[in-house]
Amino acid sequence: MVEHTKTDRRRALGEQTRQRLLEATRVLVAERGEDAVTLRDITQAASANVAAASYHFGSLAALRRAAIEQAIETLIDSQIEGFRALDDDAGLEQIAAAFAQPLIAAYTNPECAEQASLRIMARVAPDPPPELEKWITATIARADAELFPRLRRALPGVTDEDLQFRVQAVAGIIQHLVNGRMRVDMYDKSASELERLLIPVITGVLTAGGHNPASRPRSKPVRRSSARA
């Protein structure tokens, strides 16, 4: 029993070290880019040693990839959860909220690792490196599988090509925000302020002049949601 407890404790400590390494890598990659981060940088930031990084990940490249995948997957999973929480007759405003809220939560989160996840997604997802391209395509496709059926119901008669264009336009707006290219200062905005500003814009882009969202029944606002940049 004592030996079993010691094994469990070592396993728990090992997992804590692994997560510290991933978190430190996310923050550093978001700040500097993948090629400017060394293993020494990561282990110092994570209060770990090179042996631990090698044990858990094998190489610097594997650690960086794991951190990038974790960052993107966390946001996509939140997006999927938000879409699944919507009613079948959800209007465009609710869909827009499901798309934006996880991104807004990450953007306004004081924890560096959460903001870093969003910055990584905004940089990597639009133009992924070759080794991540298939993975990112498949991961985003999981969110699209939840998003597009809801958009089709909210926008009957709009072609899939048009829906794809509108979703890409929304992604561009969010990427512009995350990359700090807005001409207005957004960094001091609270989550509720950003929602007030951003969700109507996303709703308008999804509508694109071809549909009046007020013509459909409205479900109650959804407070949990989504992500993609």
C-alpha positions in Angstrom: 0.0 0.0 0.0 2.8 2.4 0.9 4.7 1.6 -2.3 1.5 2.1 -4.3 1.0 5.5 -2.7 4.6 6.5 -3.5 4.0 5.5 -7.1 0.9 7.5 -7.4 2.7 10.5 -5.9 5.5 10.2 -8.4 3.0 9.9 -11.2 1.2 13.0 -10.0 4.4 15.0 -9.7 5.5 13.9 -13.1 2.2 15.1 -14.6 2.6 18.4 -12.9 6.0 18.8 -14.4 4.7 17.9 -17.8 2.0 20.5 -17.6 4.4 23.1 -16.4 6.6 22.4 -19.4 3.6 22.7 -21.8 2.4 25.9 -20.2 5.9 27.5 -20.3 6.3 26.4 -23.9 2.9 28.0 -24.9 3.8 31.3 -23.3 7.3 31.4 -24.8 6.2 30.3 -28.3 3.4 32.9 -28.2 5.9 35.6 -27.3 8.8 34.7 -29.5 7.7 32.2 -32.2 8.6 28.6 -32.4 12.1 29.0 -33.8 13.3 31.5 -31.1 12.6 29.2 -28.1 15.2 26.9 -26.7 14.9 23.9 -24.4 16.9 25.8 -21.8 14.4 28.7 -22.0 11.5 26.4 -21.4 13.0 24.4 -18.6 14.0 27.6 -16.7 10.5 29.0 -17.1 9.0 25.8 -16.0 11.4 25.2 -13.1 12.2 21.8 -14.6 15.3 20.2 -16.0 16.3 19.0 -19.4 16.0 15.4 -18.3 12.4 15.9 -17.4 11.6 17.5 -20.8 13.4 14.6 -22.6 11.5 12.0 -20.5 8.1 13.5 -21.2 8.5 14.6 -24.8 11.7 13.2 -26.3 12.8 16.4 -28.1 12.3 20.2 -28.3 10.3 19.8 -31.5 8.0 17.3 -29.9 7.5 19.6 -26.9 6.7 22.6 -29.1 4.3 20.7 -31.2 2.5 19.3 -28.1 2.2 22.8 -26.7 0.8 24.2 -29.9 -1.7 21.3 -30.3 -2.8 21.7 -26.7 -3.4 25.4 -27.2 -5.5 25.0 -30.3 -7.3 21.9 -29.1 -8.4 23.6 -25.9 -10.0 26.5 -27.7 -11.6 24.3 -30.4 -13.1 22.0 -27.7 -14.6 25.0 -25.9 -16.1 26.1 -29.2 -17.6 22.6 -29.8 -19.0 22.6 -26.3 -20.6 25.9 -26.9 -22.2 24.9 -30.2 -23.6 21.7 -28.6 -25.2 23.8 -25.9 -27.3 25.7 -28.4 -30.9 24.9 -29.0 -31.8 23.5 -32.4 -33.5 26.8 -33.4 -30.7 29.0 -32.2 -30.5 32.3 -34.0 -27.3 33.9 -35.5 -26.6 36.0 -32.4 -26.5 32.8 -30.2 -24.3 31.1 -32.8 -22.0 34.2 -33.0 -21.7 34.1 -29.2 -20.8 30.4 -29.3 -18.1 31.2 -31.8 -16.6 34.2 -29.9 -17.0 33.7 -26.2 -14.1 31.3 -25.6 -11.8 33.5 -27.6 -12.9 36.6 -25.7 -12.4 34.7 -22.4 -8.9 33.8 -23.4 -8.1 37.3 -24.7 -9.2 38.9 -21.4 -7.8 36.2 -19.1 -5.0 37.6 -16.9 -3.3 34.1 -17.0 -0.5 34.3 -19.6 -1.0 30.7 -20.7 -4.6 31.3 -21.7 -3.8 34.4 -23.7 -0.8 32.6 -25.2 -3.1 29.8 -26.5 -5.2 32.4 -28.4 -2.1 34.1 -29.8 -0.7 30.7 -31.0 -4.0 29.8 -32.7 -4.2 33.2 -34.4 -0.7 32.8 -35.8 -0.6 29.1 -36.6 -4.1 28.2 -37.7 -4.2 30.4 -40.9 -0.9 29.2 -42.2 0.2 26.0 -40.3 3.6 24.5 -40.8 3.6 21.4 -42.9 3.9 19.0 -40.0 0.8 20.5 -38.4 -1.3 21.1 -41.5 -3.3 17.9 -41.5 -3.8 17.9 -37.7 -5.1 21.5 -37.7 -7.4 20.8 -40.7 -8.9 17.8 -38.9 -9.2 19.7 -35.6 -11.0 22.7 -37.1 -13.2 20.3 -39.1 -14.5 18.9 -35.7 -15.8 22.4 -34.9 -17.1 23.0 -38.4 -19.2 19.8 -38.1 -21.0 21.4 -35.2 -21.1 24.9 -36.6 -22.3 24.5 -40.1 -25.5 22.5 -39.5 -26.6 25.3 -37.1 -25.7 28.0 -39.7 -27.7 26.2 -42.4 -30.7 26.1 -40.1 -30.4 29.8 -39.2 -29.6 30.8 -42.8 -31.8 28.6 -45.1 -31.0 29.1 -48.8 -27.4 30.3 -48.2 -24.9 28.1 -50.0 -22.1 26.3 -48.2 -19.6 28.3 -50.2 -21.1 31.6 -48.9 -21.2 30.2 -45.4 -17.5 29.2 -45.6 -16.7 32.7 -46.8 -18.6 34.4 -43.9 -16.9 32.1 -41.3 -13.5 32.9 -42.8 -14.3 36.6 -42.6 -15.2 36.2 -38.9 -12.0 34.4 -38.3 -10.1 37.3 -40.0 -11.7 39.8 -37.7 -10.8 37.8 -34.6 -7.2 37.3 -35.9 -7.0 41.1 -36.5 -8.0 41.7 -32.9 -5.7 39.1 -31.3 -2.7 40.3 -33.3 -3.2 43.8 -32.0 -4.0 45.4 -35.4 -7.1 47.3 -34.3 -6.8 51.1 -34.4 -8.6 51.3 -31.1 -7.1 50.0 -27.8 -8.9 46.7 -26.9 -6.5 45.4 -24.2 -8.2 47.2 -21.4 -11.7 46.0 -22.3 -13.5 43.5 -20.1 -15.0 40.3 -21.4 -18.5 41.8 -21.3 -17.4 44.9 -23.1 -15.7 42.9 -25.8 -18.9 40.7 -26.2 -21.0 43.9 -26.6 -18.7 45.1 -29.3 -17.8 41.9 -31.1 -20.8 39.6 -31.1 -23.1 42.1 -33.1 -20.3 42.4 -35.6 -19.9 38.7 -36.0 -23.7 38.4 -36.3 -23.7 41.0 -39.0 -20.9 39.2 -41.0 -22.7 35.9 -40.8 -25.9 37.6 -41.9 -24.1 39.4 -44.7 -27.3 41.3 -45.7 -29.0 38.1 -46.9 -31.1 37.3 -43.9 -32.8 39.0 -41.0 -31.9 37.1 -37.8 -35.0 38.7 -36.1 -37.2 36.6 -38.4 -36.2 33.4 -36.5 -37.2 32.6 -32.9 -34.6 33.5 -30.4 -33.3 31.0 -27.8 -32.0 32.2 -24.5 -28.5 33.7 -24.7 -25.8 31.1 -24.3 -23.0 32.0 -21.8 -20.6 29.3 -22.8 -18.8 29.0 -26.0 -16.4 28.9 -28.8 -13.1 29.5 -30.5 -11.1 30.0 -33.6 -8.8 32.6 -35.0 
